Amino acid sequence: MEIRFADKNDIDMLMSIRLEMLRIVNGKSADYRFDDELVDNSRRYFLEGDQMTVLAIDNGKAVACASISYIEIMPTFSHPTGKRAHIMNVYTNTGHRRQGIARQMMNMLISDARARGVTEICLDATEQGRPLYEAMGFKESDEYMVMAFDKE
């Protein structure tokens, strides 16, 4: 199993695992066809957006993914860089769950965010993912789960 940051050459694998995840999360059949706008914009975002995606690849096929989108807002006292991030699309297909893949992908994304000077990461948690995020230090908030870094 290879777990690594994706690059532009991985676009077909990125799209495949993202659409698999969207089908599962939204209760769609394996042959469900997504709207072209969603597919085209997802592809564009992977290629051009301010993001990083980690892929877990087993025998040449993506079996898990996790993405982080970077945003910059006006700096505040508690977030002097103004750099924040949102983690999304953390997904491991059924046959590869409970092996620590999601934790490893999350650690890679968190390390990348810290290296970029991000002062806060948020994410939307499913009930299934919540125990992992809590164990990693994310805290519940009114809207989403958050991990804030102390100033160093």
C-alpha positions as CSV (number, residue, x, y, z in Angstrom):
1,M,0.0,0.0,0.0
2,E,1.3,3.4,-1.0
3,I,0.0,6.5,0.8
4,R,1.2,9.8,-0.7
5,F,0.2,13.3,-1.8
6,A,-1.5,13.2,-5.2
7,D,-0.3,15.3,-8.1
8,K,-1.8,16.3,-11.5
9,N,-0.9,12.9,-13.0
10,D,-3.3,11.3,-10.5
11,I,-6.4,13.1,-11.7
12,D,-8.2,10.0,-13.0
13,M,-7.6,8.2,-9.7
14,L,-8.6,11.4,-7.7
15,M,-11.8,11.6,-9.7
16,S,-12.6,7.9,-9.3
17,I,-12.2,7.8,-5.6
18,R,-14.0,11.1,-5.1
19,L,-17.0,9.9,-7.1
20,E,-17.0,6.6,-5.3
21,M,-17.1,8.5,-2.0
22,L,-19.9,10.8,-3.1
23,R,-21.9,7.8,-4.2
24,I,-21.5,6.0,-0.9
25,V,-22.1,9.2,1.2
26,N,-25.2,10.1,-0.8
27,G,-26.7,6.6,-1.1
28,K,-26.3,6.4,-4.9
29,S,-25.9,3.2,-6.9
30,A,-22.6,2.2,-8.4
31,D,-23.8,3.2,-11.8
32,Y,-25.2,6.7,-10.8
33,R,-24.1,9.4,-13.2
34,F,-23.1,12.7,-11.6
35,D,-24.0,16.0,-13.2
36,D,-21.2,17.2,-15.6
37,E,-20.9,20.5,-13.7
38,L,-20.0,18.7,-10.4
39,V,-17.5,16.4,-12.2
40,D,-15.9,19.2,-14.3
41,N,-15.6,21.6,-11.3
42,S,-14.2,18.8,-9.1
43,R,-11.6,18.0,-11.7
44,R,-10.7,21.7,-12.1
45,Y,-10.4,22.2,-8.4
46,F,-8.1,19.2,-8.0
47,L,-5.9,20.6,-10.8
48,E,-6.0,24.3,-10.0
49,G,-7.4,24.8,-6.5
50,D,-5.4,25.7,-3.4
51,Q,-5.6,22.2,-1.9
52,M,-3.7,19.0,-1.2
53,T,-5.1,15.5,-1.5
54,V,-3.6,12.3,-0.1
55,L,-4.3,9.1,-1.8
56,A,-3.9,5.5,-0.5
57,I,-3.1,3.3,-3.5
58,D,-3.3,-0.5,-3.4
59,N,-2.4,-2.5,-6.5
60,G,-2.6,0.6,-8.7
61,K,-6.1,1.6,-7.5
62,A,-7.0,4.4,-5.2
63,V,-8.7,2.9,-2.1
64,A,-8.8,6.0,0.2
65,C,-8.5,9.8,0.0
66,A,-8.4,12.9,2.1
67,S,-8.3,16.5,1.0
68,I,-7.5,19.8,2.6
69,S,-8.5,23.2,1.1
70,Y,-6.5,26.3,2.1
71,I,-8.2,29.6,2.6
72,E,-6.8,33.0,3.7
73,I,-8.8,35.5,5.6
74,M,-8.0,38.8,7.3
75,P,-5.6,38.1,10.1
76,T,-7.0,38.2,13.6
77,F,-5.4,38.3,17.1
78,S,-5.9,34.6,17.5
79,H,-5.0,33.8,13.9
80,P,-2.3,36.3,12.9
81,T,-1.4,34.6,9.6
82,G,-5.1,34.6,8.4
83,K,-4.3,31.1,7.1
84,R,-6.9,28.5,7.7
85,A,-7.9,25.2,6.2
86,H,-10.8,22.8,5.8
87,I,-10.4,19.0,5.6
88,M,-12.9,17.1,3.6
89,N,-13.5,13.9,1.6
90,V,-11.8,11.7,4.2
91,Y,-12.8,8.3,2.8
92,T,-11.6,4.7,2.9
93,N,-13.4,2.1,0.9
94,T,-15.0,-0.8,2.8
95,G,-12.3,-3.4,2.2
96,H,-9.5,-1.2,3.6
97,R,-11.0,0.3,6.7
98,R,-9.7,-0.2,10.3
99,Q,-6.1,-0.3,9.1
100,G,-5.0,3.2,10.2
101,I,-5.1,4.6,6.6
102,A,-7.4,7.6,7.5
103,R,-5.2,8.5,10.5
104,Q,-2.1,8.4,8.3
105,M,-3.7,10.6,5.7
106,M,-5.0,13.0,8.3
107,N,-1.5,13.3,9.9
108,M,0.0,14.1,6.5
109,L,-2.6,16.8,5.9
110,I,-2.2,18.3,9.3
111,S,1.6,18.4,8.9
112,D,1.3,20.1,5.5
113,A,-1.1,22.7,7.1
114,R,1.3,23.4,9.9
115,A,4.2,23.8,7.5
116,R,2.1,26.4,5.6
117,G,1.4,28.4,8.7
118,V,-2.2,27.5,9.1
119,T,-3.6,28.4,12.5
120,E,-6.9,26.6,12.3
121,I,-8.3,23.5,10.6
122,C,-11.9,22.7,10.5
123,L,-13.9,19.7,9.2
124,D,-17.4,18.4,9.0
125,A,-17.6,15.0,10.8
126,T,-19.8,12.0,10.2
127,E,-20.7,9.9,13.2
128,Q,-18.3,7.2,11.8
129,G,-15.4,9.6,11.5
130,R,-15.9,11.6,14.8
131,P,-13.9,9.2,17.1
132,L,-10.8,9.5,14.9
133,Y,-11.0,13.3,14.7
134,E,-11.5,13.6,18.5
135,A,-8.6,11.3,19.1
136,M,-6.5,13.5,16.9
137,G,-7.4,16.6,18.9
138,F,-10.3,18.1,17.0
139,K,-12.9,19.7,19.2
140,E,-16.6,20.0,18.7
141,S,-18.0,23.5,17.8
142,D,-21.5,24.7,16.9
143,E,-20.9,24.3,13.2
144,Y,-18.1,21.8,12.7
145,M,-15.1,20.3,14.4
146,V,-12.0,22.4,14.8
147,M,-8.3,22.0,15.6
148,A,-6.5,25.2,16.5
149,F,-2.8,25.4,16.9
150,D,-1.0,27.2,19.7
151,K,1.3,30.0,18.6
152,E,4.9,28.8,18.6
